[in-house]
Amino acid sequence: MKMIRAIVRPDSADAVTDGLAEAGHHTMTKINAFGRGKQKGITVGNVRYDELPKTLIMMVVEDSDLEEVLKLIKYKAYSGNFGDGKIFVTNVEQAITVRTGETGL
């Protein structure tokens, strides 16, 4: 299993989550966040915005679904501008459902 953490623009978050749901990947967590990447914020006129709104989408997928999910996130989040986002993928050793005690997805 893999944990995917995708940090995307808030205006592309719905397109990403809707695309994932249409492809059958319904289980995810969406969190509103603030942050900055390589661009270190933006300047508009005389005002400097150090931290920009972002959306963090977290999900765990089977290894066999990883490439499909990554391709979909990249496609739906892409605008070609700075700040489109970043995707992090890590291994998941175990998942446990609290209510039932079941392990796995």
C-alpha positions in Angstrom: 0.0 0.0 0.0 1.1 3.6 -0.7 0.1 6.8 1.1 -0.3 9.7 -1.4 -0.2 13.3 -0.1 -1.1 15.7 -2.9 -0.8 19.5 -2.1 -2.7 21.3 -4.8 -4.3 24.7 -5.5 -7.7 25.1 -3.9 -9.3 25.9 -7.3 -8.1 22.5 -8.7 -8.9 20.4 -5.6 -12.5 19.7 -6.6 -11.4 18.6 -10.1 -8.9 16.3 -8.6 -11.2 14.7 -6.0 -14.1 14.4 -8.6 -11.7 12.8 -11.1 -10.5 10.3 -8.4 -14.1 9.5 -7.4 -15.1 9.0 -11.1 -12.2 6.6 -11.5 -13.4 4.6 -8.4 -11.0 6.0 -5.8 -13.6 7.3 -3.3 -11.7 7.1 0.0 -9.6 10.2 0.7 -9.2 13.1 3.2 -9.2 16.7 2.0 -7.7 19.4 4.3 -7.5 23.1 3.8 -4.0 24.4 4.5 -1.6 27.2 3.9 2.0 27.0 2.8 4.6 28.0 0.2 6.9 26.2 -2.1 9.9 27.2 -4.2 8.2 30.4 -5.2 8.3 31.5 -1.5 5.0 33.3 -1.7 3.9 36.0 -4.2 4.0 39.8 -4.3 1.0 41.6 -5.6 1.7 45.4 -5.9 3.3 46.4 -2.6 1.8 43.4 -0.6 3.7 40.2 0.0 1.8 37.0 0.5 4.2 34.6 2.3 1.8 31.7 2.7 -0.8 30.8 0.1 -4.0 28.7 0.4 -3.5 25.1 -0.6 -5.5 21.9 -0.3 -3.9 18.7 1.0 -5.5 15.5 -0.4 -4.5 12.3 1.4 -5.3 8.8 0.4 -4.0 5.2 0.6 -4.0 3.0 -2.5 -3.0 -0.4 -3.4 0.4 -0.6 -5.1 -1.3 -1.6 -8.4 -3.4 1.6 -8.4 -0.5 4.0 -7.7 0.5 5.0 -11.3 -3.2 5.6 -12.3 -3.9 7.8 -9.3 -0.7 9.8 -9.7 -1.4 10.4 -13.4 -4.9 11.5 -12.7 -3.8 14.0 -9.9 -1.1 15.4 -12.1 -3.5 15.9 -15.0 -6.4 17.4 -13.0 -4.1 19.7 -10.9 -2.0 21.0 -13.8 -2.2 24.7 -14.9 1.4 25.2 -16.0 2.0 27.9 -13.4 4.1 28.1 -10.3 2.2 26.6 -7.3 0.4 23.8 -9.1 1.4 21.6 -6.3 3.5 18.7 -5.1 2.8 14.9 -4.6 4.5 12.8 -2.0 4.3 9.0 -2.0 5.3 6.9 1.0 5.0 3.2 2.0 2.2 2.2 4.4 3.1 -0.8 6.6 -0.3 -1.4 8.0 -3.9 0.1 8.1 -6.4 -0.7 10.9 -10.0 0.1 10.9 -10.8 1.5 14.4 -14.4 0.3 14.6 -13.8 -3.3 13.5 -10.1 -3.9 14.1 -9.8 -5.1 10.5 -6.4 -4.7 8.8 -5.7 -3.6 5.2 -7.7 -1.3 3.0 
